[in-house]
């Protein structure tokens, strides 16, 4: 009956690996998001033109 506690012990490194994997995935997603944000800020995109269209409302808010 020594096999009963072993599955519990095997779950510990499995959970640890999963948490590490999730951390790395989160890091990759954050890196990609910051890269996209950099590209959005450097490239002249239609989104900036849209904010210019909304600039009338924004100007009244800024005043």
FIKOLKE-98236 format. One line per 5 residues: number of its first residue (from 1); for each residue x, y, z of C-alpha. Coordinates in steps of 0.02 Angstrom, whole numbers, plus 50000, padded with zeros to 5 digits. Each point is the difference from the previous one (the first is absolute). Layout:
N
NUM = X,Y,Z  ...
END
This chain:
63
1 = 50000,50000,50000  50149,50114,49978  49929,50056,49833  49859,50100,50081  50102,50154,50055
6 = 50104,50004,49841  49868,50080,49886  49985,50144,50124  50189,50024,49998  50001,49995,49809
11 = 49867,50136,49995  50115,50123,50089  50131,50015,49862  49860,49995,49871  49913,50149,50081
16 = 50168,50086,50015  50035,49974,49815  49827,50062,49954  50022,50157,50103  50170,50031,49919
21 = 49922,49972,49829  49860,50124,50038  50130,50126,50059  50098,49984,49840  49842,50013,49895
26 = 49950,50156,50096  50173,50073,49971  49991,49962,49814  49827,50080,49988  50061,50154,50094
31 = 50151,50014,49885  49891,49987,49845  49879,50129,50071  50139,50124,50036  50071,49968,49825
36 = 49829,50036,49924  49985,50157,50107  50171,50057,49938  49948,49970,49820  49836,50092,50028
41 = 50089,50151,50073  50136,50008,49866  49896,49964,49844  49883,50133,49931  49837,49904,50011
46 = 49820,50048,49960  49968,49984,50187  50095,50163,50026  49891,50083,49867  49848,49939,50094
51 = 50061,50083,50159  50021,50159,49899  49818,49986,49949  49952,49983,50183  50117,50146,50039
56 = 49854,50123,50001  49920,49913,50148  50170,49974,50079  50043,50184,49985  49846,50051,50098
61 = 50044,49871,50132  50179,50064,50012  49939,50179,50023
END
